[in-house]
Amino acid sequence: MVNEMNGQTHYKMYKANKHWIYVGITLMVMTGAVAITSGNVRADVNDPTAAAPLDAPDDSITTAAVSAYQSDRDAYQSMASTASASATQAADEYNSSSATSDYAADLASYNTASNAATYDTKAEVLSQYNDTASEYAVQVSAANSANTVIEQQNNSAQASYESVQTKYDALPAKIKTAGALITEYNKTTDTVSADIAAKITKESNTNAVTASTSSLSNLLKSVNKAKGANSATPITVASSTDGSGAVTATLFGATYTDQNGDGKITFEDDIIPELQTPTSLADVTVMFYYLKRVADTALDSTDANGTAVKAVSAGAAATSMDLMNTASGAFKTSGSTAEAALVKSIQTELKTDLENKLKDIYSQAGMTFDEAAFDATYVEQLKQIAIDNYKEQTAAFLQTLNDLLVKFQAATTDTVWTSNSTNPLVGGLKTVIAKATQQVTDGLAEIEALPASDDFLETVYSGNNKITNSINSIWSTINSSIDNYGRSTSPMMKTVLPGLDTNGVKSAAGTFTFSNEFVASHQVIFDAAIGLADAITKLAEEFFGVTDDLQQTIQPLVTISGSFDVSAPTAYTNVAAVALPTAPAKPVIQGVDKEPTTPQARTITIIPVDLSGNPLEYAPSFTIDTIPGVTIDTPTVAGYSPQNAKLTPTPGENKVVYIPVNYAGNEGDGIQVKTAVSEGGYHEAKTADPIIVPEENKVVETVTDLGNNQPKPNQSIGETTNNLGKSLPQTGESSQSELATIGLMLLGFMGLAAVGKKKRY
């Protein structure tokens, strides 16, 4: 029910497959207003000046205020539905995107590679890391974008809910009492709708099988006669097997079981035995369909070897006569009676059930139910339901016709079809479709012009002498036209095709079995014939309205909503944010080998000291990048020799003992440079060598830290941030000064030596 001031929400009643589906009826009865039993004053919700109290005089709330709350609540519910859908869509698009799944796969691949005992090459693992980290950055952005949408939608809906809830809290106690009762009742509509659906279905089926006992008896006789003539080639039906091994088949809403235990379902062995006492319109429909298949199509059967074959029944001719004389009429009588009963139940029983429940709720809340307003609104809603149903059902008719047209057009590619059709089936069917389309247009204009009434749905179906193009009228015109097409397909199946199949086999009883090669060559003809039988039966089913799944029709009809619904707003449930992707762990390169635990290189300080632990004057401290706890070759310092060849560094400062070497190469305690004896016996100073970190101890490539799982702007993942082993200091300036002094002295001695040598010459 929707407040009339805010427009009507119309719902549809239509048939899906074989079922009637009534999607909602909104009964609006606040046109007169809701009043309490303690007062007789009522205000029209359509009157914006209405100010009469709904409750006792001490309550100042007006009908207009209740209507305003309902309008806001309905707007919130609509908005919340949209918000939830938008947020869910954002989450689904991210979670189901190929980029998300691709990243997960690439991350798994990278993790496998980076956790291997060794890398193939350092360059390869760094490249894979960079690629994966780049993907990660994109995915983080996509996830954040999705979560922004989700958060915005959730926040908007929650804010709207809180606003509407505040307005509900301000309503009088009696209004909220009714609202609470309505909320509790609406929780039971699953059970209520199931009970009503069962009741209406039973009534409809009873009417179908009792409408004309003599006609139904004649229909059953025709079925049994066709079964007897066709016993050699039973018609197989598509079936399914459940977990327990039970084999079943469902036709037009009725389910049939494997009666003889051969693991398949056939009309003759399994279905027809259950039809001897029909109990529903579905049973009657199945009988009619069986006769159509026998009379006008090739039959799907199996040969003695269990191979699927197509055959023509020996009793096909007699069955065709029965169809024309009795069977079609009996089927139409049963179906039309069931349809009329169903329509009547919808118009009367559902209205009565809902009205009684509303009266009870309003009575418990101490409020008066306005029956006149209820009746006036109900017929308006019934009219809209009927119009929507008219559109849906006639659209289904036209769709069935167009599906058949596709099969007929395919058959025209076979010269056997075009040469032997007794009438132009494609052209004729196009004419039928055009005529039916015009009838639908004219009929819709007719029913929209009619005033609302209690029997409006019945009028749409049967005409009631008020309209020309009722659903019944349109179906009858279509059915009578295409049923004549069987005069082409039937003789083609019985005479033409058997005469062309030189490899086919005819039994003594007269049944002809086609060769599989022939069927394959003319499949479009066989499909067109079966398509015609299917279409004729389906059109009747669409009109008669099989009701075995009526519950989904009933539930919206028995749910209190709109203007009669003064319940509290439904709390909004937030849509969950998407999970952020997992970042790839950066690798640590140790040459080609990698430590299983992937330890991280750190900058540590080396402080050269003497044997007493005092820092060396001419060997300042320096830093190297290496992995703490991993033993390395002790870095060398020019002019000194490390006491230990190996060093296991720790984080922070590391004091390392170095022993100076004298100019003769022997250890001393004050010489800061290494010297060598010249050819003439004089000492020659050498330039101080740099501190050298062994190659195997260098971490020559590093990768960029992602920080908070994010790549730094304008920086490549894995970009080298320092050149390890190049940051070590050279020896001090004081050593260079002393070397200069010693050098001058040596030059003097070298000059004297040169003079001495000259004298020897």
Secondary structure, DSSP 8 states (H G I E B T S, - for coil): ---GGG-----EEEEETTEEEEE------TTT--EETT------TT-TT---BSS-TT---BHHHHHHHHHHHHHHHHHHHHHHHHHHHHHHHHHH-HHHHHHHHHHHHHHHHHTSSB-S-HHHHHHHHHHHHHHHHHHHHHHHHHHHHHHHHHHHHHHHHHHHHHHHHTS-HHHHHHHHHHHHHHTTHHHHHHHHHHHHHHHHHHHHHHS-HHHHHHHHHHHHHHHHHTTTS--EE--EE-TT--EEEEETTEEEE-SS-SSSEEIIIIIGGGGSS--SHHHHHHHHHHHHHHHHS-EEEE-TTS-EEEEE-TTHHHHHHHIIIIIHHHHHHHHHHHHHHHHHHHHHHHHHHHHHHHHHHHHHTTEE--HHHHHHHHHHHHHHHHHHHHHHHHHHHHHHHHHHHHHHHHHTTSHHHHHH-SS-HHHHHHHHHHHHHHHHHHHHHHHHHS---TTHHHHHHH-TTT-SS-HHHHHHHHHHHHHTTHHHHHHIIIIIHHHH-TT-EE-TTS-EE--HHHHHHTHHHHHHHHHHHHHHHHHHHHHHT--TTTHHHHHHHHS--GGG-------------------------BTTB--TT----EEEEEEEE-TTS-B-TTS--EEEEE-TTS-EE--B-TTEEESSSEE---SSEEEEEEEEB-TTS-B-SS--S-EEE-TTS-EEE------B--GGG---------TTTS--TT--TT-----TTS------HHHHHHHHHHHHHHHHHHHHHHHHHHHH-
